[in-house]
Amino acid sequence: MADHFNRVLSRPEFIALIAALMALNALAIDVMLPALPYMGEALGVASENERQYVVSSYMLGMGIAVLAFGPLTDRFGRRAPLLFGIAVYVVAVTAAIFAPTFETLLVLRFVQGMGAASVRVIATAVVRDRYRGREMAEVMSLTFMVFMAIPVLAPGIGQVLLLTGPWEMIFLFMGLLALAFWLWTYFRLPETLPVERRRPLSLRAVFTGFRIVFTNRAAFAYGLAGMFLFGALFGFISSSQQIYVDIYGLGVYFPVAFAGVAALMAVSSFTNSKIVRRLGMRRISHGAVLVFTAFSGIWLAMATFGFLPLWLFLGLLCIIMFAFGWSSANMNSLSMEPLGEVAGTAASVFGFIQTVGGALIGGYIGQMFDGTTIPSAMGYFGMGVLTLICILVAEKGRLFGVGEEYASADLAPVEAH
């Protein structure tokens, strides 16, 4: 199986394809941001905060459906469920072009998110099928680096599409890109889960898989840590258009500021891929979360006492998001490392927790927007503290050390499956 896989798909193309598939999720969120006022105006939505539901409905659809795709991909392999999910994504965005009401649009965004759940689960499972330990963290970092190119480009793409046509053009663009990725997957991605490693699709097998995931203390705690980090990120993304445009008056330059921060996250993921084999996942992610929390606290304190000028706001945000880039990929790898036998189910559980939990947390933070950056700063700081608590639970009160469950995997020589 390994020889066939390596002959069909090279490592660079594998990383590029997985990153492209994961980028469908970022695209579905970030390319919409410049269009929220236009959609709201066209569909009769007066409240700026209510327009954020275009983002949260997608996240909820994806988060709920990931629970189904995990057992399905452990039973039927990776390819068939993945191709089906992307097809649902394409159909939903095509139908959204003709949505007559805001409520219909939200339903279709929910369905689009359900299709995207296949990508959220299976892309992670495919990486776990092929890699382990620090090499898995390195590949995840490189994947995140390419994946982060979408937030760099997406708002600008959305802005260009709005200049050339109505907001429906954004959905047409998403549909065509997803179709291209479907074809790439169909012709180039081989099956990575051998038949002998597949699990039966029965209630007993499904519940056994869930039990394995939920009873692994360290893996589950790192999964929760990811939820809190992504909750902070989603909260900022939900209100980013209001922060950049309404507070700082950037107008059409909003995509430029958004892209700059996202580009820094891509740089962060790239540097992580270069040092993770030497330093290990724990040292990097634990230190990064401390930086994330500390500078979020500084932002919150400064915002509470007065208005932050744009240069100071962006400076603090860049440090925080660089730390986020070092945290997220490593924690994802730490949560998946001990669960290779149920990789699909594990990816679905953590996908559900991080997506639904992150969407609910982020939606709540976004709805708190009051014309200042205080709610976003509060969200980042609070989620940073909760993330640190999860790390301490996972590592039995120690930071930067090697946990018992992962000691051999984190320090063992790299071996691709």
N, C-alpha and C positions, 0 to 999 in steps of 0.2 A: 504493500500500500504506500509506504513512504517513498520507494523508488519511483512508483508511478506518479505520485503527487509532485515530486521534485522535477520529473521530466516534463510534466504538463505545464506547471506554473512555477516560475522562478520566484525567489524570495522578494525581489523588488516589485514584481507584478502582484504578488500575493498581498503585500503591504498596501500597494496602491488600490487594489480592488476592495479590500476590507475597509480602507479609509474612505473610498468613494461611497460604499454602501452605508457606512456610518454617517457620512456627510449628508445623506438624504434627510436625516433627522434635524441636523443643524440648519440645513437649507429651508426646511419646512417651517422653521421658527424665525430665523433671522432675515430671510428675504421678504417676510411679511411686514417687518417693522415700519419701513417708510410708508407703506400703503394703509396702515391702520386708520389714519384720519379720512382717507378717501373712501375706504370701505364703509366706515361709520357714516359718512355723509350720504353715500349712495344708498345705503340700506336703512337709513333713518335712526341711527344710534347717536344720541346727543352726548352721552356721558363718555368722557375719555377713558375712565377706569373700566367701563363695560366693554370697550373695544379690546381690552386685554384678554377677554374670553376667547378670542381667535387663537391665542397661544395656549391658554390653559385647557381648552376643549381638546385640542390635539394631544397635549401631554396626557390627559386623563384616558383618552382612547388607547394610546400606546401603552400606558401603564397597566390597564386592565387586561389587555390582550396578551401581554407577555406571559402571563401565567399559563395560557393555553399552549403557546408556542414551545415552551420548555419541554414538557412531556412529549409533544408531537415530534420535535426534532430528535429527542433521544430514542424514539421508536422508529421513525421513518427516515432518519438521516437528516443531513443538513440541506441538501439541494432542493428537494421538492417543497418543503414548507417555506423556504426562503423565496423561491420563485413565485409561489402562491401569494405570499404577503406583499411582495413588490407589485404584483398585478392588481391587488386590491387598492394599493396606494395610487396607482395610475388611474384606475377607474374613478376613485373618489375625487382626485384633483380635477379630472376632466368634467365630472358632474358639477363641481363647485363653480365652474365658469358660468353656469346657467342658474345659479342659486337665486331664487326670487326674493328671499327674505333673509334677515340676519340669523334667524333661528335655523333655517335650512342650511345656511353656511356653517353654522356651528356643528350641526349633525354630521355634515360631510367632513368637516375637519376631524371630528371624533372618529369617523370611519377611516379616514386617511391615517390617523394615528394608530388605529388597530392594525392596518397593513404594515406600517413602519415598525410595529412590535417585532415582526419577524427579523428585521435587520438588527434591532437592539439586542435580541437574544442570540441569534445564530452567528453574527459576526464575532461576538465574544467567544462563543463555544468553538468556532472554527479555529480561532487563535489558540485556545486551550487544547484542542485536539492535536495541534502540531508542535506546540512549545511548552516548556515548563520553566519554573524558577525564574532566575534573573533574565534569561533570554526571552521569556514571555513578557516580562516587564519592559525589556528593550523594544520588542516588537510592538507592544501596546503604545509605548511612547512615540515611536515612529509613525504608527497609525494615527495617533492623536495629533501629531504634528501636521500631517497631510489633511486630516479631518478639520483642523483649526483654520485651514485656508478658506474654508467656506464662510465662517463668520467674518473673515477679513474681506471677502469679496461680496457676500450675499446682500448686505444693505445697499452697497453701491450698485449691484446688479438690479435690485429692486427699484432703486431710484432711476436708473437708466430705462428700465421697462416702463416706469410711470411717465417718463418724458416722451416715450414713443407710442404709448397707447394707454388704454384704461387699466384699472387694477386687475381685471381678469387675465391680463397678459402674464401676470406672475404665476397663476395656476397653470396656464398653458406651458410656461417654461418648466415648472416643476414636473409636469407630466411627461414632457419630452425627455428631460434628463433622466427621470426614473426609468423610462422605457429603454433608454440607451444602457443604463446600468443593468437592467434585466437581461438584455441581450449579451452583455459582457459576462454576466454570471452564468448564463445558460451555456455559452460556448467555451468558457475558460475555467470555471471553478469546478474541480472534481469533488466527488464525495469524500469527506474526511472522516466519517464515522463508519468503520467496518461493520458488517452485519453481525459479527460475533460479539461486538460491544454494545449492541442496541438493547434497550430495555423494553419489556412488554408494556403495552398500553392498557393497563388494568388499574382499577381503583387501588388495589393493594400495592402495585408497583409504583404508582404515582405518589401515594401517601408515604411509601418507604423512601422514595427520593426526596420528598419534602422534609421528612423526618431527619434524613442525613444532613440536609442543609441547615435546618433550624437548630439542630443539637450540636453543631460544631461552633463552639463559643467564639473562637477567634475569628473564623471566617464570617460568621453572622455579624459580629461587632464591627468588622471592617465594612461589611455591606451597609450597616446603618450609618457609619461614618460617611460613606459616599452619599447617602441620602441627604444628610445635613449639608454637605458641601454643595450638592446640586440644588438643594432648596434655596440656598443663598444666591447661587448663580441665576436660577430661574426668576427669583424675586427681582434681581437687578435688571435682567433682560426684559421682564414684563413692563417695567417703568422706564426703561432706558430712553425711549423716544421722548417721553415727557421730561426726563432729566436734562437731556442734551438740548432739546428744542425749547421747552417751556422755561426751564430755569436758566440755562446758559445761552439761549438764543442762537444756536448754531445753524438752525434752518436746514438748508440743503447740504450743509457740511456735517450733519449728524453722522452719515455713513463713514466719513473719514475718521472721526473720533472713535467710533465703534470699531472700525477696522484696525486702528492703531493698537488698541488694547488687545484685540483678538490676535493680532500678529505677534504681540509679546507672549501670549499664551502658546503660540506655535513654537517660538524660540525656546520657551521654557521646556516644552515637551522634547524638543530636539536635544537640548543640553542634558536632560534627564536620561535620554537613551545612550548618551556618551559616558555617563558616570555611574549608571545604576549597577553595572557588573562589578565595578570596583568598590563602591560604597554600600551597595545593598538597598533594598526597597525600604526598609524600616528607617534607617538613618535619614534618608532623603525626605520621605513623606512625613515623618514625625517633626523634623526641623522645619519643613515647609508649613505645616499646620500651625506651629508656634508663631512663625512670622505672619501668616495669614490672620491669626487671631489678634496678635499684638497691634498690627497696623490698622486692622478694622476698629480696634478700640481707640486708637489715636484719631482716626477719621470721625468716629462717633463723638468723641469728646470735643473736637474742634467744631464739628457741625452743630453741636448743641449750644456752643457759646457764640456762634456767629456764622455768617455766610462765608463759604470757602471759595476763593477765586478759582477760576477754571484750571490754572496751572497746578495749583496745590491739589485740587480734587483729582485730576488726571495722574499726578505723581503718586499719590497714595493708592489709587485704583490700580495703577500699573504694577506696583510692588505686590499688592494683594493678589492680582490675577496671575502674576508670575509664580507666586507660591501655590496658587490653585493648580497650575499646570504640573508642578512637581508632585502634588498630592494625589490628584485624581487617578492618573494611570497606575501609579504604584499601589494605591489602595484597592483598585479594581483587581489587580493581579494578586494581591495578598488575600482577597476574599475568594478568588477562584482557585488558587494554588492547591489546596488540599481536597478539592472536590472534583477531580478529573473523571471519576467514575460516573458522576451525574452532572456533567458539565452543562448540558442543555437545561436541565431542571434548575441548577444553581444560577445560571444566567437569567432564567425567567424569574426566579424568586427575587434576586437582587435587582433585576430590571423593574419588577413591579414595585418593590420597596422604594427604589431610588426615583423612579419616574412618577408614580402616583404620590408618594410621600413628598418628593421634591416639588411636584406640581402644586400640591395643596399648600405646602409651606410657602413656595414662591408666589402662588396666587394670593395668599394672605398678606405677604409682605408687599406685593404690588398694589393691592387694594388699600393699603395704608398710606399710599402716596398722598402727601399734603402740600405739595409745592416746594418741599425742601428735600435734601438728600438724607435726612435723619432716618427715615424708615429703612432705606437700603443699608445704611451704615449699621443700624441696629440689627438688621437681619444678618449681615456678614459676621458681626461680632458674636451674636447669640449662637449662630450655627457653628462658628469656630470653637466656642466653648464646648458645645455638645459633641463636636467631632473629637476633641481632646479627651472627653470622658469616654467615648467609645474606644479610642485607642488604648486607654488605660485598662479598660475592661478586657480588651483583646489580649493585651500583653501582661495581664496580672499586675498592673501598677507600675510597669517599667516603660521607660522611653528609650529609644535608640538601640535596645537590646534585640536579641534573637529569640523569638517565642518558641516554646517547646514543640508545638505542632509543626512548625515550619523550619526548624533548624536545619535539617538535612536538605530540604528543597531549596532554601534560600542560599545556602552555601555550597551546594553540590555543583559539580561541573555541568556546564550547559549540555543539554541533550535534546535535540528535536525529535518529536515522535513521528 
